[in-house]
Amino acid sequence: MKKIIKFSGIDCANCCQKLENKLKKIEGIKEIQLSFATSKMLLECEDSDYDKVINDIVEVSKKVEKDAKFLI
C-alpha cells in the first residue's frame, strides 16, 4: 500500500531530513519520503503492517521532532 499523508510542525528542511532518516529505520516500511516543501509524506508498507507502522512513526516523531503532527 502507498499512502500520501500530510504533516505539520516541522520547521526546516534539515529537520525534515533528520526525521526521514530516523523513520526509514522502522520495521515494516518499504519506502518513506518526507517533503518539507509540500508538507507531505509518501509511505509504502504492507496493508497488514499499516497500523503498527503509523504508531511507530508517531512515536519516533515525538522523540525527533516533538511538534510534528501527521494528518492520518
All heavy atoms as TSV, in Angstrom:
chain	resi	resn	atom	element	x	y	z
A	1	MET	N	N	0.840	-1.161	0.000
A	1	MET	CA	C	0.000	0.000	0.000
A	1	MET	C	C	0.893	1.235	0.000
A	1	MET	O	O	1.879	1.285	0.716
A	1	MET	CB	C	-0.896	-0.030	1.239
A	1	MET	CG	C	-1.115	1.308	1.869
A	1	MET	SD	S	-1.935	1.418	3.476
A	1	MET	CE	C	-3.275	0.356	3.379
A	2	LYS	N	N	0.512	2.206	-0.814
A	2	LYS	CA	C	1.177	3.508	-0.803
A	2	LYS	C	C	0.162	4.543	-0.351
A	2	LYS	O	O	-0.986	4.512	-0.787
A	2	LYS	CB	C	1.689	3.881	-2.192
A	2	LYS	CG	C	2.963	3.208	-2.575
A	2	LYS	CD	C	3.535	3.815	-3.844
A	2	LYS	CE	C	4.842	3.131	-4.188
A	2	LYS	NZ	N	5.491	3.734	-5.346
A	3	LYS	N	N	0.608	5.425	0.530
A	3	LYS	CA	C	-0.266	6.486	1.031
A	3	LYS	C	C	0.507	7.791	1.045
A	3	LYS	O	O	1.705	7.802	1.291
A	3	LYS	CB	C	-0.738	6.192	2.441
A	3	LYS	CG	C	-1.848	5.204	2.518
A	3	LYS	CD	C	-2.631	5.475	3.789
A	3	LYS	CE	C	-3.993	4.968	3.685
A	3	LYS	NZ	N	-5.093	5.735	3.664
A	4	ILE	N	N	-0.223	8.872	0.828
A	4	ILE	CA	C	0.342	10.211	0.995
A	4	ILE	C	C	-0.338	10.798	2.224
A	4	ILE	O	O	-1.572	10.823	2.313
A	4	ILE	CB	C	0.066	11.083	-0.235
A	4	ILE	CG1	C	0.638	10.413	-1.451
A	4	ILE	CG2	C	0.538	12.498	0.011
A	4	ILE	CD1	C	1.584	11.146	-2.300
A	5	ILE	N	N	0.474	11.239	3.178
A	5	ILE	CA	C	-0.031	11.747	4.449
A	5	ILE	C	C	0.526	13.150	4.658
A	5	ILE	O	O	1.732	13.367	4.558
A	5	ILE	CB	C	0.401	10.817	5.602
A	5	ILE	CG1	C	-0.182	9.417	5.371
A	5	ILE	CG2	C	-0.034	11.390	6.947
A	5	ILE	CD1	C	0.367	8.353	6.295
A	6	LYS	N	N	-0.354	14.091	4.935
A	6	LYS	CA	C	0.076	15.463	5.214
A	6	LYS	C	C	0.624	15.539	6.634
A	6	LYS	O	O	0.193	14.802	7.511
A	6	LYS	CB	C	-1.089	16.442	5.063
A	6	LYS	CG	C	-1.539	16.569	3.611
A	6	LYS	CD	C	-2.483	17.710	3.374
A	6	LYS	CE	C	-1.967	19.069	3.654
A	6	LYS	NZ	N	-1.010	19.683	2.793
A	7	PHE	N	N	1.573	16.458	6.827
A	7	PHE	CA	C	2.110	16.678	8.161
A	7	PHE	C	C	2.317	18.167	8.401
A	7	PHE	O	O	2.291	18.966	7.477
A	7	PHE	CB	C	3.423	15.905	8.377
A	7	PHE	CG	C	4.575	16.333	7.499
A	7	PHE	CD1	C	5.374	17.409	7.856
A	7	PHE	CD2	C	4.861	15.646	6.341
A	7	PHE	CE1	C	6.430	17.798	7.057
A	7	PHE	CE2	C	5.924	16.018	5.531
A	7	PHE	CZ	C	6.708	17.104	5.889
A	8	SER	N	N	2.514	18.513	9.646
A	8	SER	CA	C	2.792	19.897	10.022
A	8	SER	C	C	3.734	19.886	11.224
A	8	SER	O	O	3.994	18.849	11.811
A	8	SER	CB	C	1.493	20.626	10.374
A	8	SER	OG	O	0.897	20.039	11.516
A	9	GLY	N	N	4.239	21.069	11.564
A	9	GLY	CA	C	5.042	21.214	12.767
A	9	GLY	C	C	6.535	21.001	12.580
A	9	GLY	O	O	7.282	21.006	13.549
A	10	ILE	N	N	6.987	20.824	11.342
A	10	ILE	CA	C	8.417	20.689	11.080
A	10	ILE	C	C	8.886	22.019	10.492
A	10	ILE	O	O	8.337	22.487	9.495
A	10	ILE	CB	C	8.711	19.506	10.139
A	10	ILE	CG1	C	8.227	18.211	10.795
A	10	ILE	CG2	C	10.204	19.436	9.832
A	10	ILE	CD1	C	8.377	16.980	9.942
A	11	ASP	N	N	9.902	22.618	11.124
A	11	ASP	CA	C	10.266	23.999	10.827
A	11	ASP	C	C	11.269	24.214	9.704
A	11	ASP	O	O	11.398	25.332	9.216
A	11	ASP	CB	C	10.815	24.669	12.089
A	11	ASP	CG	C	9.762	24.748	13.184
A	11	ASP	OD1	O	8.567	24.857	12.863
A	11	ASP	OD2	O	10.148	24.703	14.368
A	12	CYS	N	N	12.018	23.189	9.331
A	12	CYS	CA	C	13.030	23.407	8.285
A	12	CYS	C	C	13.306	22.112	7.533
A	12	CYS	O	O	12.980	21.019	7.994
A	12	CYS	CB	C	14.323	23.969	8.873
A	12	CYS	SG	S	15.239	22.803	9.895
A	13	ALA	N	N	13.926	22.264	6.360
A	13	ALA	CA	C	14.226	21.102	5.525
A	13	ALA	C	C	15.214	20.160	6.208
A	13	ALA	O	O	15.115	18.938	6.070
A	13	ALA	CB	C	14.774	21.560	4.178
A	14	ASN	N	N	16.149	20.704	6.970
A	14	ASN	CA	C	17.124	19.878	7.681
A	14	ASN	C	C	16.423	19.000	8.727
A	14	ASN	O	O	16.729	17.811	8.855
A	14	ASN	CB	C	18.191	20.763	8.333
A	14	ASN	CG	C	19.308	19.943	8.934
A	14	ASN	OD1	O	19.776	18.991	8.333
A	14	ASN	ND2	N	19.722	20.317	10.132
A	15	CYS	N	N	15.496	19.577	9.461
A	15	CYS	CA	C	14.735	18.816	10.460
A	15	CYS	C	C	13.898	17.725	9.781
A	15	CYS	O	O	13.781	16.608	10.291
A	15	CYS	CB	C	13.816	19.745	11.252
A	15	CYS	SG	S	14.695	20.950	12.255
A	16	CYS	N	N	13.355	18.045	8.641
A	16	CYS	CA	C	12.553	17.084	7.875
A	16	CYS	C	C	13.428	15.906	7.438
A	16	CYS	O	O	13.031	14.748	7.568
A	16	CYS	CB	C	11.947	17.799	6.676
A	16	CYS	SG	S	10.632	16.898	5.862
A	17	GLN	N	N	14.625	16.198	6.966
A	17	GLN	CA	C	15.547	15.147	6.534
A	17	GLN	C	C	15.988	14.280	7.709
A	17	GLN	O	O	16.072	13.064	7.604
A	17	GLN	CB	C	16.769	15.756	5.841
A	17	GLN	CG	C	17.716	14.729	5.269
A	17	GLN	CD	C	17.079	13.910	4.164
A	17	GLN	OE1	O	16.485	14.478	3.247
A	17	GLN	NE2	N	17.180	12.604	4.231
A	18	LYS	N	N	16.258	14.924	8.839
A	18	LYS	CA	C	16.658	14.192	10.048
A	18	LYS	C	C	15.557	13.214	10.467
A	18	LYS	O	O	15.830	12.047	10.772
A	18	LYS	CB	C	16.957	15.187	11.171
A	18	LYS	CG	C	17.404	14.554	12.463
A	18	LYS	CD	C	17.825	15.595	13.485
A	18	LYS	CE	C	16.627	16.321	14.032
A	18	LYS	NZ	N	16.939	17.208	15.154
A	19	LEU	N	N	14.316	13.672	10.441
A	19	LEU	CA	C	13.191	12.815	10.804
A	19	LEU	C	C	13.036	11.679	9.789
A	19	LEU	O	O	12.847	10.523	10.176
A	19	LEU	CB	C	11.899	13.625	10.906
A	19	LEU	CG	C	10.642	12.836	11.238
A	19	LEU	CD1	C	10.794	12.073	12.552
A	19	LEU	CD2	C	9.436	13.770	11.291
A	20	GLU	N	N	13.134	11.985	8.511
A	20	GLU	CA	C	13.013	10.953	7.483
A	20	GLU	C	C	14.049	9.849	7.689
A	20	GLU	O	O	13.736	8.660	7.593
A	20	GLU	CB	C	13.180	11.557	6.093
A	20	GLU	CG	C	13.054	10.539	4.979
A	20	GLU	CD	C	13.245	11.139	3.608
A	20	GLU	OE1	O	12.521	12.106	3.276
A	20	GLU	OE2	O	14.117	10.637	2.875
A	21	ASN	N	N	15.274	10.234	8.000
A	21	ASN	CA	C	16.331	9.245	8.224
A	21	ASN	C	C	16.005	8.320	9.387
A	21	ASN	O	O	16.287	7.118	9.332
A	21	ASN	CB	C	17.675	9.931	8.453
A	21	ASN	CG	C	18.215	10.583	7.199
A	21	ASN	OD1	O	17.835	10.229	6.090
A	21	ASN	ND2	N	19.084	11.559	7.369
A	22	LYS	N	N	15.416	8.840	10.438
A	22	LYS	CA	C	15.015	8.003	11.583
A	22	LYS	C	C	13.838	7.101	11.215
A	22	LYS	O	O	13.796	5.933	11.595
A	22	LYS	CB	C	14.629	8.877	12.784
A	22	LYS	CG	C	15.775	9.651	13.369
A	22	LYS	CD	C	16.704	8.739	14.120
A	22	LYS	CE	C	17.771	9.557	14.806
A	22	LYS	NZ	N	18.720	8.742	15.532
A	23	LEU	N	N	12.876	7.642	10.465
A	23	LEU	CA	C	11.692	6.864	10.106
A	23	LEU	C	C	12.033	5.709	9.172
A	23	LEU	O	O	11.385	4.669	9.209
A	23	LEU	CB	C	10.636	7.770	9.466
A	23	LEU	CG	C	10.054	8.855	10.377
A	23	LEU	CD1	C	9.058	9.709	9.596
A	23	LEU	CD2	C	9.412	8.277	11.622
A	24	LYS	N	N	13.061	5.864	8.347
A	24	LYS	CA	C	13.470	4.798	7.430
A	24	LYS	C	C	13.894	3.535	8.166
A	24	LYS	O	O	13.893	2.460	7.595
A	24	LYS	CB	C	14.613	5.281	6.541
A	24	LYS	CG	C	14.171	6.221	5.459
A	24	LYS	CD	C	15.336	6.650	4.593
A	24	LYS	CE	C	14.845	7.539	3.466
A	24	LYS	NZ	N	15.929	7.952	2.572
A	25	LYS	N	N	14.235	3.660	9.427
A	25	LYS	CA	C	14.700	2.518	10.225
A	25	LYS	C	C	13.554	1.698	10.825
A	25	LYS	O	O	13.784	0.647	11.408
A	25	LYS	CB	C	15.629	3.007	11.335
A	25	LYS	CG	C	16.885	3.659	10.792
A	25	LYS	CD	C	17.740	4.213	11.899
A	25	LYS	CE	C	18.958	4.918	11.309
A	25	LYS	NZ	N	19.789	5.514	12.342
A	26	ILE	N	N	12.333	2.181	10.695
A	26	ILE	CA	C	11.179	1.491	11.273
A	26	ILE	C	C	10.894	0.216	10.484
A	26	ILE	O	O	10.794	0.243	9.254
A	26	ILE	CB	C	9.933	2.405	11.286
A	26	ILE	CG1	C	10.159	3.577	12.241
A	26	ILE	CG2	C	8.682	1.613	11.662
A	26	ILE	CD1	C	9.047	4.606	12.228
A	27	GLU	N	N	10.765	-0.874	11.206
A	27	GLU	CA	C	10.464	-2.156	10.589
A	27	GLU	C	C	9.086	-2.114	9.940
A	27	GLU	O	O	8.126	-1.605	10.518
A	27	GLU	CB	C	10.494	-3.259	11.645
A	27	GLU	CG	C	10.385	-4.644	11.079
A	27	GLU	CD	C	10.522	-5.728	12.128
A	27	GLU	OE1	O	11.232	-5.502	13.111
A	27	GLU	OE2	O	9.909	-6.772	11.935
A	28	GLY	N	N	8.999	-2.623	8.726
A	28	GLY	CA	C	7.721	-2.676	8.016
A	28	GLY	C	C	7.579	-1.607	6.951
A	28	GLY	O	O	6.705	-1.697	6.092
A	29	ILE	N	N	8.432	-0.594	6.987
A	29	ILE	CA	C	8.375	0.467	5.982
A	29	ILE	C	C	9.199	0.033	4.775
A	29	ILE	O	O	10.375	-0.280	4.898
A	29	ILE	CB	C	8.894	1.809	6.540
A	29	ILE	CG1	C	7.922	2.334	7.596
A	29	ILE	CG2	C	9.085	2.821	5.418
A	29	ILE	CD1	C	8.351	3.645	8.228
A	30	LYS	N	N	8.558	0.008	3.608
A	30	LYS	CA	C	9.256	-0.305	2.370
A	30	LYS	C	C	9.900	0.960	1.801
A	30	LYS	O	O	11.000	0.917	1.275
A	30	LYS	CB	C	8.289	-0.877	1.338
A	30	LYS	CG	C	7.787	-2.252	1.667
A	30	LYS	CD	C	6.884	-2.744	0.545
A	30	LYS	CE	C	6.408	-4.145	0.809
A	30	LYS	NZ	N	5.530	-4.623	-0.265
A	31	GLU	N	N	9.162	2.071	1.865
A	31	GLU	CA	C	9.652	3.351	1.366
A	31	GLU	C	C	8.993	4.462	2.159
A	31	GLU	O	O	7.816	4.374	2.518
A	31	GLU	CB	C	9.301	3.518	-0.124
A	31	GLU	CG	C	9.766	4.825	-0.702
A	31	GLU	CD	C	9.364	5.011	-2.160
A	31	GLU	OE1	O	8.734	4.126	-2.745
A	31	GLU	OE2	O	9.680	6.085	-2.684
A	32	ILE	N	N	9.777	5.500	2.437
A	32	ILE	CA	C	9.218	6.674	3.095
A	32	ILE	C	C	9.993	7.895	2.613
A	32	ILE	O	O	11.215	7.847	2.494
A	32	ILE	CB	C	9.241	6.553	4.628
A	32	ILE	CG1	C	8.412	7.653	5.263
A	32	ILE	CG2	C	10.644	6.510	5.173
A	32	ILE	CD1	C	7.999	7.387	6.696
A	33	GLN	N	N	9.265	8.935	2.252
A	33	GLN	CA	C	9.866	10.191	1.814
A	33	GLN	C	C	9.057	11.331	2.404
A	33	GLN	O	O	7.831	11.333	2.292
A	33	GLN	CB	C	9.855	10.317	0.295
A	33	GLN	CG	C	10.682	9.294	-0.415
A	33	GLN	CD	C	10.539	9.395	-1.924
A	33	GLN	OE1	O	9.709	10.126	-2.451
A	33	GLN	NE2	N	11.358	8.643	-2.633
A	34	LEU	N	N	9.743	12.271	3.032
A	34	LEU	CA	C	9.092	13.460	3.542
A	34	LEU	C	C	9.505	14.642	2.679
A	34	LEU	O	O	10.684	14.778	2.341
A	34	LEU	CB	C	9.502	13.740	4.987
A	34	LEU	CG	C	8.734	12.990	6.078
A	34	LEU	CD1	C	9.085	11.530	6.053
A	34	LEU	CD2	C	9.006	13.573	7.427
A	35	SER	N	N	8.549	15.483	2.341
A	35	SER	CA	C	8.837	16.687	1.564
A	35	SER	C	C	8.497	17.899	2.414
A	35	SER	O	O	7.322	18.140	2.731
A	35	SER	CB	C	8.016	16.720	0.276
A	35	SER	OG	O	8.144	17.982	-0.342
A	36	PHE	N	N	9.524	18.654	2.771
A	36	PHE	CA	C	9.307	19.877	3.542
A	36	PHE	C	C	8.525	20.891	2.710
A	36	PHE	O	O	7.645	21.578	3.226
A	36	PHE	CB	C	10.654	20.462	3.982
A	36	PHE	CG	C	10.522	21.755	4.722
A	36	PHE	CD1	C	10.019	21.775	6.005
A	36	PHE	CD2	C	10.900	22.952	4.133
A	36	PHE	CE1	C	9.884	22.972	6.705
A	36	PHE	CE2	C	10.775	24.146	4.817
A	36	PHE	CZ	C	10.267	24.161	6.101
A	37	ALA	N	N	8.814	20.960	1.412
A	37	ALA	CA	C	8.183	21.954	0.535
A	37	ALA	C	C	6.669	21.767	0.435
A	37	ALA	O	O	5.917	22.742	0.388
A	37	ALA	CB	C	8.812	21.896	-0.853
A	38	THR	N	N	6.215	20.503	0.423
A	38	THR	CA	C	4.783	20.240	0.264
A	38	THR	C	C	4.102	19.809	1.559
A	38	THR	O	O	2.878	19.666	1.585
A	38	THR	CB	C	4.543	19.142	-0.791
A	38	THR	OG1	O	5.141	17.919	-0.344
A	38	THR	CG2	C	5.110	19.550	-2.142
A	39	SER	N	N	4.895	19.558	2.599
A	39	SER	CA	C	4.372	19.048	3.877
A	39	SER	C	C	3.610	17.742	3.686
A	39	SER	O	O	2.549	17.520	4.275
A	39	SER	CB	C	3.487	20.083	4.570
A	39	SER	OG	O	4.230	21.217	4.909
A	40	LYS	N	N	4.180	16.876	2.847
A	40	LYS	CA	C	3.566	15.569	2.595
A	40	LYS	C	C	4.599	14.469	2.775
A	40	LYS	O	O	5.775	14.655	2.502
A	40	LYS	CB	C	2.988	15.502	1.188
A	40	LYS	CG	C	1.794	16.410	1.004
A	40	LYS	CD	C	1.234	16.305	-0.386
A	40	LYS	CE	C	0.047	17.241	-0.539
A	40	LYS	NZ	N	-0.463	17.239	-1.917
A	41	MET	N	N	4.096	13.334	3.227
A	41	MET	CA	C	4.920	12.153	3.414
A	41	MET	C	C	4.382	11.045	2.515
A	41	MET	O	O	3.181	10.760	2.531
A	41	MET	CB	C	4.865	11.699	4.874
A	41	MET	CG	C	5.575	10.385	5.136
A	41	MET	SD	S	5.558	9.885	6.876
A	41	MET	CE	C	3.821	9.525	7.130
A	42	LEU	N	N	5.263	10.424	1.743
A	42	LEU	CA	C	4.918	9.250	0.966
A	42	LEU	C	C	5.328	8.042	1.791
A	42	LEU	O	O	6.478	7.935	2.207
A	42	LEU	CB	C	5.664	9.234	-0.370
A	42	LEU	CG	C	5.579	7.921	-1.149
A	42	LEU	CD1	C	4.158	7.655	-1.613
A	42	LEU	CD2	C	6.531	7.930	-2.321
A	43	LEU	N	N	4.382	7.169	2.052
A	43	LEU	CA	C	4.622	5.977	2.857
A	43	LEU	C	C	4.213	4.754	2.066
A	43	LEU	O	O	3.114	4.706	1.517
A	43	LEU	CB	C	3.809	6.048	4.159
A	43	LEU	CG	C	3.771	4.782	5.006
A	43	LEU	CD1	C	5.158	4.443	5.545
A	43	LEU	CD2	C	2.777	4.934	6.142
A	44	GLU	N	N	5.098	3.775	2.022
A	44	GLU	CA	C	4.759	2.490	1.426
A	44	GLU	C	C	5.059	1.394	2.433
A	44	GLU	O	O	6.159	1.323	2.980
A	44	GLU	CB	C	5.550	2.228	0.146
A	44	GLU	CG	C	5.155	0.923	-0.505
A	44	GLU	CD	C	5.879	0.645	-1.812
A	44	GLU	OE1	O	6.683	1.482	-2.253
A	44	GLU	OE2	O	5.622	-0.433	-2.372
A	45	CYS	N	N	4.044	0.567	2.690
A	45	CYS	CA	C	4.177	-0.578	3.586
A	45	CYS	C	C	3.091	-1.591	3.243
A	45	CYS	O	O	2.189	-1.291	2.463
A	45	CYS	CB	C	4.079	-0.146	5.053
A	45	CYS	SG	S	2.465	0.467	5.553
A	46	GLU	N	N	3.198	-2.767	3.808
A	46	GLU	CA	C	2.162	-3.784	3.615
A	46	GLU	C	C	0.891	-3.338	4.333
A	46	GLU	O	O	0.949	-2.711	5.399
A	46	GLU	CB	C	2.620	-5.127	4.179
A	46	GLU	CG	C	3.777	-5.756	3.444
A	46	GLU	CD	C	3.438	-6.149	2.020
A	46	GLU	OE1	O	2.265	-6.492	1.732
A	46	GLU	OE2	O	4.358	-6.115	1.187
A	47	ASP	N	N	-0.255	-3.677	3.753
A	47	ASP	CA	C	-1.538	-3.343	4.379
A	47	ASP	C	C	-1.605	-3.855	5.812
A	47	ASP	O	O	-2.080	-3.162	6.706
A	47	ASP	CB	C	-2.708	-3.937	3.592
A	47	ASP	CG	C	-2.905	-3.272	2.237
A	47	ASP	OD1	O	-2.259	-2.239	1.963
A	47	ASP	OD2	O	-3.711	-3.802	1.455
A	48	SER	N	N	-1.112	-5.061	6.031
A	48	SER	CA	C	-1.192	-5.681	7.350
A	48	SER	C	C	-0.305	-4.993	8.382
A	48	SER	O	O	-0.530	-5.126	9.582
A	48	SER	CB	C	-0.834	-7.168	7.266
A	48	SER	OG	O	0.482	-7.317	6.752
A	49	ASP	N	N	0.707	-4.248	7.936
A	49	ASP	CA	C	1.622	-3.547	8.848
A	49	ASP	C	C	1.227	-2.093	9.090
A	49	ASP	O	O	1.846	-1.416	9.904
A	49	ASP	CB	C	3.055	-3.555	8.279
A	49	ASP	CG	C	3.666	-4.940	8.232
A	49	ASP	OD1	O	3.219	-5.807	9.013
A	49	ASP	OD2	O	4.585	-5.152	7.410
A	50	TYR	N	N	0.231	-1.598	8.370
A	50	TYR	CA	C	-0.081	-0.162	8.363
A	50	TYR	C	C	-0.289	0.420	9.762
A	50	TYR	O	O	0.339	1.420	10.116
A	50	TYR	CB	C	-1.295	0.122	7.476
A	50	TYR	CG	C	-1.639	1.584	7.410
A	50	TYR	CD1	C	-0.867	2.457	6.650
A	50	TYR	CD2	C	-2.723	2.104	8.111
A	50	TYR	CE1	C	-1.166	3.810	6.595
A	50	TYR	CE2	C	-3.018	3.447	8.057
A	50	TYR	CZ	C	-2.251	4.295	7.301
A	50	TYR	OH	O	-2.546	5.629	7.264
A	51	ASP	N	N	-1.154	-0.167	10.565
A	51	ASP	CA	C	-1.445	0.395	11.895
A	51	ASP	C	C	-0.202	0.438	12.777
A	51	ASP	O	O	0.055	1.441	13.448
A	51	ASP	CB	C	-2.552	-0.401	12.596
A	51	ASP	CG	C	-3.911	-0.198	11.946
A	51	ASP	OD1	O	-4.117	0.841	11.295
A	51	ASP	OD2	O	-4.768	-1.092	12.093
A	52	LYS	N	N	0.585	-0.623	12.760
A	52	LYS	CA	C	1.814	-0.660	13.554
A	52	LYS	C	C	2.804	0.391	13.061
A	52	LYS	O	O	3.423	1.099	13.849
A	52	LYS	CB	C	2.446	-2.049	13.514
A	52	LYS	CG	C	3.723	-2.144	14.332
A	52	LYS	CD	C	4.477	-3.418	14.033
A	52	LYS	CE	C	5.810	-3.490	14.716
A	52	LYS	NZ	N	6.686	-2.359	14.491
A	53	VAL	N	N	2.961	0.490	11.745
A	53	VAL	CA	C	3.896	1.458	11.162
A	53	VAL	C	C	3.487	2.877	11.534
A	53	VAL	O	O	4.330	3.689	11.927
A	53	VAL	CB	C	3.979	1.269	9.629
A	53	VAL	CG1	C	4.645	2.461	8.957
A	53	VAL	CG2	C	4.736	-0.011	9.294
A	54	ILE	N	N	2.214	3.189	11.436
A	54	ILE	CA	C	1.741	4.544	11.788
A	54	ILE	C	C	2.023	4.829	13.254
A	54	ILE	O	O	2.504	5.921	13.601
A	54	ILE	CB	C	0.234	4.705	11.471
A	54	ILE	CG1	C	0.029	4.739	9.958
A	54	ILE	CG2	C	-0.331	5.956	12.118
A	54	ILE	CD1	C	0.694	5.901	9.232
A	55	ASN	N	N	1.741	3.885	14.131
A	55	ASN	CA	C	2.030	4.085	15.560
A	55	ASN	C	C	3.522	4.316	15.786
A	55	ASN	O	O	3.906	5.193	16.574
A	55	ASN	CB	C	1.553	2.887	16.385
A	55	ASN	CG	C	0.054	2.843	16.515
A	55	ASN	OD1	O	-0.622	3.851	16.414
A	55	ASN	ND2	N	-0.473	1.654	16.725
A	56	ASP	N	N	4.358	3.562	15.103
A	56	ASP	CA	C	5.807	3.723	15.234
A	56	ASP	C	C	6.263	5.076	14.694
A	56	ASP	O	O	7.130	5.726	15.279
A	56	ASP	CB	C	6.548	2.598	14.513
A	56	ASP	CG	C	6.396	1.249	15.214
A	56	ASP	OD1	O	5.923	1.226	16.374
A	56	ASP	OD2	O	6.747	0.226	14.596
A	57	ILE	N	N	5.685	5.522	13.585
A	57	ILE	CA	C	6.020	6.839	13.026
A	57	ILE	C	C	5.701	7.937	14.037
A	57	ILE	O	O	6.511	8.841	14.264
A	57	ILE	CB	C	5.268	7.078	11.697
A	57	ILE	CG1	C	5.884	6.224	10.597
A	57	ILE	CG2	C	5.280	8.559	11.312
A	57	ILE	CD1	C	5.111	6.229	9.290
A	58	VAL	N	N	4.553	7.867	14.648
A	58	VAL	CA	C	4.157	8.875	15.639
A	58	VAL	C	C	5.112	8.862	16.828
A	58	VAL	O	O	5.558	9.917	17.292
A	58	VAL	CB	C	2.688	8.648	16.082
A	58	VAL	CG1	C	2.339	9.522	17.270
A	58	VAL	CG2	C	1.745	8.924	14.916
A	59	GLU	N	N	5.460	7.676	17.320
A	59	GLU	CA	C	6.356	7.567	18.476
A	59	GLU	C	C	7.755	8.105	18.165
A	59	GLU	O	O	8.332	8.853	18.951
A	59	GLU	CB	C	6.429	6.127	18.970
A	59	GLU	CG	C	5.181	5.653	19.665
A	59	GLU	CD	C	4.782	6.532	20.841
A	59	GLU	OE1	O	5.650	6.838	21.689
A	59	GLU	OE2	O	3.611	6.941	20.891
A	60	VAL	N	N	8.306	7.719	17.028
A	60	VAL	CA	C	9.643	8.196	16.643
A	60	VAL	C	C	9.614	9.699	16.439
A	60	VAL	O	O	10.519	10.418	16.864
A	60	VAL	CB	C	10.141	7.458	15.377
A	60	VAL	CG1	C	11.389	8.122	14.814
A	60	VAL	CG2	C	10.409	5.996	15.690
A	61	SER	N	N	8.562	10.190	15.816
A	61	SER	CA	C	8.451	11.635	15.555
A	61	SER	C	C	8.417	12.442	16.846
A	61	SER	O	O	9.010	13.525	16.909
A	61	SER	CB	C	7.193	11.927	14.737
A	61	SER	OG	O	7.288	11.300	13.482
A	62	LYS	N	N	7.755	11.932	17.863
A	62	LYS	CA	C	7.703	12.632	19.153
A	62	LYS	C	C	9.097	12.809	19.737
A	62	LYS	O	O	9.381	13.806	20.382
A	62	LYS	CB	C	6.839	11.858	20.150
A	62	LYS	CG	C	5.367	11.957	19.898
A	62	LYS	CD	C	4.607	11.135	20.940
A	62	LYS	CE	C	3.142	11.060	20.627
A	62	LYS	NZ	N	2.428	10.198	21.584
A	63	LYS	N	N	9.970	11.841	19.486
A	63	LYS	CA	C	11.328	11.898	20.023
A	63	LYS	C	C	12.234	12.805	19.199
A	63	LYS	O	O	13.100	13.480	19.752
A	63	LYS	CB	C	11.927	10.495	20.081
A	63	LYS	CG	C	11.228	9.588	21.061
A	63	LYS	CD	C	11.764	8.176	21.000
A	63	LYS	CE	C	10.946	7.268	21.912
A	63	LYS	NZ	N	11.271	5.865	21.723
A	64	VAL	N	N	12.053	12.818	17.889
A	64	VAL	CA	C	12.943	13.560	16.996
A	64	VAL	C	C	12.454	14.991	16.769
A	64	VAL	O	O	13.235	15.932	16.846
A	64	VAL	CB	C	13.082	12.820	15.642
A	64	VAL	CG1	C	13.966	13.597	14.680
A	64	VAL	CG2	C	13.641	11.425	15.857
A	65	GLU	N	N	11.182	15.146	16.468
A	65	GLU	CA	C	10.561	16.454	16.215
A	65	GLU	C	C	9.254	16.512	16.990
A	65	GLU	O	O	8.209	16.139	16.476
A	65	GLU	CB	C	10.305	16.646	14.711
A	65	GLU	CG	C	11.532	16.897	13.887
A	65	GLU	CD	C	12.197	18.223	14.209
A	65	GLU	OE1	O	11.488	19.224	14.438
A	65	GLU	OE2	O	13.432	18.247	14.257
A	66	LYS	N	N	9.323	16.989	18.216
A	66	LYS	CA	C	8.164	16.902	19.120
A	66	LYS	C	C	6.928	17.631	18.611
A	66	LYS	O	O	5.809	17.288	18.974
A	66	LYS	CB	C	8.532	17.407	20.508
A	66	LYS	CG	C	8.917	18.848	20.536
A	66	LYS	CD	C	9.247	19.291	21.943
A	66	LYS	CE	C	9.730	20.730	21.830
A	66	LYS	NZ	N	9.301	21.586	22.801
A	67	ASP	N	N	7.100	18.629	17.728
A	67	ASP	CA	C	5.941	19.374	17.209
A	67	ASP	C	C	5.355	18.780	15.937
A	67	ASP	O	O	4.353	19.274	15.428
A	67	ASP	CB	C	6.330	20.832	16.969
A	67	ASP	CG	C	6.654	21.560	18.266
A	67	ASP	OD1	O	6.084	21.190	19.317
A	67	ASP	OD2	O	7.475	22.495	18.240
A	68	ALA	N	N	5.980	17.736	15.405
A	68	ALA	CA	C	5.490	17.129	14.158
A	68	ALA	C	C	4.140	16.456	14.398
A	68	ALA	O	O	3.959	15.734	15.387
A	68	ALA	CB	C	6.501	16.114	13.641
A	69	LYS	N	N	3.216	16.708	13.490
A	69	LYS	CA	C	1.891	16.111	13.566
A	69	LYS	C	C	1.547	15.572	12.181
A	69	LYS	O	O	1.790	16.209	11.163
A	69	LYS	CB	C	0.867	17.152	13.976
A	69	LYS	CG	C	1.175	17.750	15.335
A	69	LYS	CD	C	-0.057	18.206	16.039
A	69	LYS	CE	C	0.171	18.782	17.411
A	69	LYS	NZ	N	1.443	18.819	17.975
A	70	PHE	N	N	0.986	14.372	12.150
A	70	PHE	CA	C	0.609	13.728	10.904
A	70	PHE	C	C	-0.910	13.672	10.818
A	70	PHE	O	O	-1.575	13.265	11.757
A	70	PHE	CB	C	1.210	12.325	10.820
A	70	PHE	CG	C	2.705	12.363	10.770
A	70	PHE	CD1	C	3.454	12.323	11.938
A	70	PHE	CD2	C	3.362	12.480	9.568
A	70	PHE	CE1	C	4.842	12.387	11.895
A	70	PHE	CE2	C	4.734	12.552	9.509
A	70	PHE	CZ	C	5.474	12.499	10.680
A	71	LEU	N	N	-1.452	14.105	9.689
A	71	LEU	CA	C	-2.896	14.148	9.482
A	71	LEU	C	C	-3.319	12.846	8.832
A	71	LEU	O	O	-3.402	12.736	7.612
A	71	LEU	CB	C	-3.271	15.350	8.627
A	71	LEU	CG	C	-2.717	16.681	9.140
A	71	LEU	CD1	C	-2.977	17.791	8.136
A	71	LEU	CD2	C	-3.307	17.022	10.484
A	72	ILE	N	N	-3.571	11.848	9.667
A	72	ILE	CA	C	-3.854	10.493	9.204
A	72	ILE	C	C	-5.354	10.290	9.103
A	72	ILE	O	O	-6.089	10.642	9.953
A	72	ILE	CB	C	-3.220	9.456	10.155
A	72	ILE	CG1	C	-1.738	9.738	10.198
A	72	ILE	CG2	C	-3.511	8.058	9.731
A	72	ILE	CD1	C	-1.010	9.072	11.338
